[in-house]
């Protein structure tokens, strides 16, 4: 009779994992570039360690989304894909919070290098990142937690 047919929700979850991971590669490369530039010019070791931690965490999440999204097409790596999607959701919320807190911090310091167009740009990036990042991760969570997806994973494993 063969293996059970993969439900549409499982296929969509795998594809969203692959898409999220692919888009996250650009974020990881940008974060790595920024971290390398900041590490060489920064004298604050806490800021450098935090940047490295966030950058390496994003790389791990992106790798998990890509690899597990591909493997989930054959019914493997359900728990790892689910963990990667949860981590993606948490990291997205953290990045949005950092962007919005950064706007408030720079506005309150009255820095001469910070102007209103910079603030608007940071808010627009935060909103866009929130819509796209949270949209992908939450929709993927919903697809992975559907009963049909979970039942299929139990049948093929």
Long-range contacts (C-beta under 8 A, 24 or more apart in sequence): 3-75, 3-155, 3-156, 4-152, 4-155, 4-156, 6-73, 6-75, 6-152, 7-146, 7-148, 7-149, 7-152, 9-143, 9-146, 9-148, 9-149, 10-72, 10-75, 10-143, 10-148, 10-149, 10-152, 10-153, 11-73, 12-143, 13-69, 13-72, 13-81, 13-140, 13-143, 13-144, 13-149, 14-69, 14-70, 14-72, 14-73, 14-81, 15-69, 16-69, 16-136, 16-139, 16-140, 16-143, 17-65, 17-66, 17-68, 17-69, 17-72, 17-81, 17-84, 17-85, 17-140, 18-65, 18-66, 18-69, 18-70, 19-69, 19-136, 20-65, 20-69, 20-85, 20-88, 20-136, 20-137, 20-140, 21-62, 21-63, 21-64, 21-65, 21-66, 21-67, 21-69, 22-66, 23-132, 23-136, 24-58, 24-61, 24-62, 24-65, 24-88, 25-62, 25-66, 27-58, 27-62, 28-55, 28-58, 28-59, 28-62, 31-55, 31-58, 32-59, 57-87, 57-91, 58-91, 60-87, 61-87, 61-88, 61-91, 74-156, 75-152, 75-153, 75-156, 75-157, 76-157, 78-144, 78-150, 78-153, 78-157, 81-144, 82-141, 82-144, 82-145, 85-137, 85-140, 85-141, 85-144, 86-141, 88-133, 88-136, 88-137, 88-140, 89-134, 89-137, 89-138, 89-141, 92-129, 92-130, 92-133, 92-134, 92-137, 93-134, 95-129, 95-133, 96-126, 96-129, 96-130, 96-133, 96-134, 99-123, 99-125, 99-126, 99-129, 100-126
